[in-house]
Amino acid sequence: MTSGRTNLAVDHVGMVARDRDATVAWYQQHLGFQPIKWEDYVDVDDLAIGLPGEIVRLRGAQLDAGSDTVLEIHEYVTPTGDGRRLAYDTGPSHIAFTPVDMADDYARLAAAGVVWHGKPKLITTGALAGDEWVWGNDPFGTPIELHVNASDEQPADRITLNHYGLTVPDLDAAAKWYCETYGWKIRTREAWTDIEGANLGVPDKSVRLQGVIFDTGGPAGWELHEYASGRDRTRRICDTGIGHAALWADDVSATYADLKGRGVRFNHEVGHITTGGLAGTTWAYGRDLNDNVVEITSYPV
């Protein structure tokens, strides 16, 4: 992607798919995300990826998701798992995209296989008043959202990554940790709100939540939700669905040392990829305070 990003801006969001090529083809055809890197089948260190004792083999691709961000898709040959989860399960929640036109893209993506949980909703009160949103699942089961920000000065000229969502058990503690650890600032704070559960893919449930969206230093945001009644569901990085989020670090080694001192639990020392489609990439995988998989990375631009 382009240079000039700030340290620890959102770089990419990772998705685990059963079929890499079919998933890439769908996102390319229907969202216009163009592949920029391909990763052939590779064997990955089990401890580095957070799967101790497993034989880890995968292949991947990176797609230009706009907003100076990337959508990364991995297909695991081994191990595999089903990561189906509900909106109020702690952990990765959803990926949100900014549509070019809400009504047109809603209808177009429905025809392309997206299962929407309802019709687009206009938020009329609170910190997000004026925003419009709708949740659903792509044809591969990944929770996605279309979200129009009222604060945007002009419509998007292409569908882009809008934000990455996490569900946490304690919003105040998590928000404080992200601000102190990553140096982010809260862009908006959403008070406790009652939402029809069906709109979030949780039918027959009364849903009450609160949330924050961070300014990460880049165009794509980072959203946290706390549900009044939720459940803890641990997922592995090889489970299908949303796998991890990566933060761009100007200096991965220095950022690694700093974050480790602040309590981020890394799986391994900083790694350097020297061959294949990701040659030149520096990276490290770890876990945040709520056990979500987070990566820091940089690569030639």
Steps between C-alpha positions, in 0.01 A plus 500: 500500500604863511758646735449775756286314752540558871638236731234247611233596248280211386689330216283199419222275621540125468229257394523120506323331208434142405593582138742785441449527126120502515504762775750723320295472180180607680657802670669600176183471293248651741702745712769587249785398732798425277757236604841650565693204647466122483648258751547142384466203733744550786577321826483737797655465845226376734606717792537814289142474375364411845414135428745305717537134414324532163634444151419835337476531123321782321478716193380857470436814302488871574245729337496877474204597723534875449551748783870405489408159644511136395265204531709187553350159431653179630401144421630244749572151375569397856377552765145609421202601709154649483502845657128572480408746769232752591536878523513501878772232527820660622770527237498606135154622412472635145662685212329820386521652154409846377263465201490729201121514524328321788179404316673392181778302670255340744291365210799410284675303775176322594479380141864391528431273797524722810236411758396826666343490846263785420476821301737797540432693821544873557631585847304798634639549851828485689858537386438321168190701404482535123696182429336221301577130536397144424654170611512165322721210398695463181456176299777341708339575837718794606306776684514820297342843526433788265546825690460859382654762728298821525825690554637405158509809282431316174388154387767238449604437140548129569419255776773515764580360842319716756586337833583178680276390787576316824271393783655542845383406852578841655485803271654750741797278579555414134469862382748615765744225398484583128550871565794446733663214310450597136482876547157523336227751579127433528319643198144425616342345808164325480293484821304189599256439215224246440511344153271243342701180515396381156679799347827361636431141404386406851127427450266471798746687721477833677831670424644780711848634428738791536804580289788718395673567169867597505693733276792273415701749299373362169171516308372165632362500854500243780172436681438336838161382624401372843174307520295502819445128461768322306716194518867417475587289202866437434594449137820382336667694226437211257122514556304626202382859531689807616848392599710796611566870466841642413647835596753680286815575700763735357764309699377151586790415731464816708121468509530133598717590799271786602177299476653201676588732786137615508361150534445376144578128495690416182525144374853540366786737428476737204508302174629596155357345184770464234329295226165474325229757440551665840878535476621806689225482762587535869240369741406370845176338619368539853192544721347808656349525850181319386691225317427635151760418237693812401796536267752778451652522155685706244614435146656683205261759352 
